[in-house]
Amino acid sequence: MGKGLIFFSCACCILVLTIVNLSIGPIITGRAGITGTLNCEAKKDAEDTYPGNNKKYDIDWKIDECVRMKGMYDMEYTAFIFDIVIGFVCGLVGLLHLFEVKKDFVSNTGLIGLICGIVGFVLTFVYVIFNGLVYTNYYDENHKVIKTDGDGIVAEASGDKYECKYFDEKGNEHALYAKYSDLGKKQYNYNKDLASDLTSNTCVLRSNNIDNYLIACKDSETFDPNDASITLNIASCPKLYIYNIDIDTSISNKDISDRFLTALILSLIVCLANIGLALFGFLLFRTPGDF
């Protein structure tokens, strides 16, 4: 395969995969619950005057979340639009050269490909980083889903106390919620058997019990159900469950998770294609006769 054909193929790969990304991107399609109006500066201004001793998992955590979500928002638009332009321009001139049109322009085409490939790689790779950080660490604040295992369990009896399955550090309530990367799992989507089991289960936490569970497991790995005001008996309920209503009829959580992951994977491939475009653009710039 000639250098010119590889150059053209890299441009086409960038164009096609980015068009797919435009149709599934979690930000662009509005499925992630992340907007471009996030005010990170206001959160930073409030940091120094924030009361209490739990800044790490409250205001500091929210600042990091805001910066990363806003970064992903900006880069999803910037990287995708730039990659569309790169793929179209380089693909078009590459195609013309393949049909023996403007062959004296090959050296300039190579230089364009080199510059575009480098810039495209940088922008797309930055997007990949933001996507990965948001995908694995955060969740939609307006659509919180409590984290459970595959059976809906959140705590199990350990002596006369319950042990929280998802306790992380004192004050870290965020560990108790499913992240975007978790939402593809069966317990957060339509699952007929799980829904049937939990609907009839008397050990499922409901109403105030859920709030009490979140407060208890936010600050301690174990808790006494009486101290936590959980109105279930530990002898009759050795395991505590939470029923996420989304498993009734919807697979919207899986859709959100899949969009993040697919955009992440396709963007990594686009990064490789940008490297190829830059490399073969450089080779064509040096030896235009090899097109």
N, C-alpha and C positions, 0 to 999 in steps of 0.2 A: 504494500500500500504506500503510495507516494506521500510526501510531506504535505502537499496541498490538499489531498483527500482527507488526511488525518486532521488538518486544520479545519477544514469544512465540517467534518464529523463532530469535532469538539464544539464548534459554534452551534450546530444543530442540536446537540445534546443539551447545551445550556438553554437554548430557546425552548425546546419541547418540555424539558423538566420544569423550567420556570413557569411556563404556561400552566402546567399541572399544579404547581405550587400556588399560583394565583387563584386557582379554583378551590383549593382545599386549605389554604393557610388559616390557622386558627384566629389570627388577628383580623385579616382582611375580610373573612367571612363573618366576623362578629360572634363566633361561637365561644371564645375564651372569656368573655366578660371583661376584657381589657380595653380601655379607651385611651385616646391620645391626650385627654385633659387631666391626667394624673398630676397633681401638684406636689412634687417632691420637695420643692423649696420650702413650702409651708411646714412640712414635716421636719425638715432640717432646722428651721427657725425655732420650732417648738422643743427641740431636743434638749437644749441647755436648761430650759425652765420646766422640764417635765418632772412632775412629782413622783415620789415613790422609789422603791429600790429595784423594781423589775423592768428597767429600761431595756435590757438586752432583748427580751422577748416581746416587748411592746413597741415603744417608739423606734428603737434601733432596728428591730426586725421589720417594721413597717417602712422605714426609710430604704433599707436594702431591697425590700419587695417592690417598692415604688420605682426605684432607679432601674432595677432589672426588667420590670414589666414595661416601663416607658421605653427603655433601650430596645427591648424586643419589638415593641410597637413601631418605633421609628425605623429600625433596621429591616423589619419585614417588608415595609413599603419601599425603603431605599434600595435594599439588595435585590428584591424581585424586579423592580422597575429597571434598575441598571442592568441586570442580567438579561432582561428581555431585549433591551437596546443593543447590548453586546452581541447576543446571539443572532439578532436580526441583521445588524450591520456586517459583522464578520462572516456570517453565513451567506449573505447576498454577494459580497465582493468575492468570497471564496468560490461561490457557484459560477460567477462570471468568469473568473480565471480558469476554472475547470473547462469552460466552453471556449477557451482561448480568446476571451475578451479582455482588453487592457492588460496584457501580460507584462507590459513595461511598468505597471503600477504595483507589481508583486512585492517589491522591496518596501514600499510604503504600507502595503497591506500587512506585511509581516510586522512592521513597527506598530501599527494600530493594534494588531492582535496581541503583541507583547504588552503594550500599555494597558489595554482593556482586560487582558487576562490577569495581570497583577492586581489591578484595582478591583476587578470582579471577585477575585479570590479573597482579598482582604475584607471586602464588604460582606460577602457570603459567609466567611468564616466567623466574623464577629456576630452575625445573625445566629449561626449555629451555637455559639457559646451562650448567647442570651436565651435562645430557645431551650437549650439543655438545662440551664439554671432554673428557668421558670417551670419547665416541665417536671423537674424532679423535686423542687423545693416549695412550690406554692400552689394555691388553690383559688377558686373564684370566691371572693369574700361575700358576694351576694347569693351564692349557691353552695353553701358549705355542706359537705357530706362527711358524716362521722366515720372514722376509720374502724373497720371490723375485719375479722378473718373471714375465710370462705364460708363459714357457717353462721356468720353474724355475731360472733362472740367478741366482747370487748374486755371482759374481766373474768377471772376464775378464782374459786375459793382456795385459800392457802391458810389452813388453820381456821381461826375465827375471823379472818379478814379476807377481803378480795384483793387479788393482785392485778394491777392494770397491765394489759397486754402492750399498750402503746405509750406508756410513760417514758419520757426521755430525760429531761432535767426539770428541776423545780421551777415552776413558772412558765414552762413551755407548753402552752395550750395548743399551739400549732401542730404538734406531733400527733394530736388526737383527731386530726382531720385528714381525709384522703387527699393526696396531691393529684395534680393532673395526670401524672404517670400511673397512679393507682386506679384511675377511673375506668380503665378497660377491663377490670376484673369482674367476675360473675356476680359478686355480692353487691355491686353498685349498679347493676342493670337488670333487665327483665330475666327472671329465673323462676320458673313456675314452681319447682320443688322447694326452693328456699323460701319463696313467698308463702307457700302453703304451710311449711314448717313453722315459720315465725308468726304467722297470723294466729295460729292456735297455741303458741307457746306462752305459758304464764310467767316466764322468767324474762320476758322482753321489757326493757326499760321504756317507759312512756312519759310524756308530759314533764312534770317537775323532776322526775327521777333522772331524766337525761341531763338536765342542767346540773343536778347534784353530782352525777357521775363526772361530768366535765370539770367541775370545780375540784372534786376530790383527786382525780387523776392528773390534773394540771400540776399539783403541788407535791404529790407523794406516789410512790410506787405501789403502796398498799393502803387500804382504807377500811375502817370499820363501817359497815352499812348503817348502823344506828347513828354514829357520829356524822355520817354523810347525809342523814335523813332520807336514805333510800328505803322505801317501804316494801322490801322483799326479804324473805327469810333465807339466810345463807344455807340452812339445812335442806330446805326444799328447792333452792336455786343455787347449786354449786357453780353454775355458769350464768353470767349475765349477757344478754343479747341486746342488740339495737336493730330496729327495723327501718332501713332506709327506704322510704316510700317509692323511690325511683325504680325499685326492682319489680314493681307492680306491672307496669305496661311499657316502660321506656327503655331505649338503648342510647339515649342522648349522651350519657356519660362516656360510653365507649366511643361514640362519634367524636367527642372533644379530644379524648386521649389519642385516638387514631390520627386525628388531624395534626396534633403536635408531633407525633412520632414520624408520620409520613413526610411532613415538611422537613423535619430534621434529617432524615435519611436522604431524601432527594437533594437537599441542600449540600450535604456532604459529597454527593456524586457531582453536583454542579461545581463544588470547590475543585475536585479532581479535573473536571473538564476545563475549568479556568486555568489550572496549571498546565494542562496539555495545550491550550490555546496560546498561552504565553511562551511555552517552550518551542512549539513549532512556528510561532510567529517570529521568535528570535532566529531560528534556523533559516526561515524564508527571508528574513531581513539580511542575513549574512550571505546566503546563496540563493537568490531569487530564481536562478535557472533551474533549481531542483523542484519547482512546483509541478 
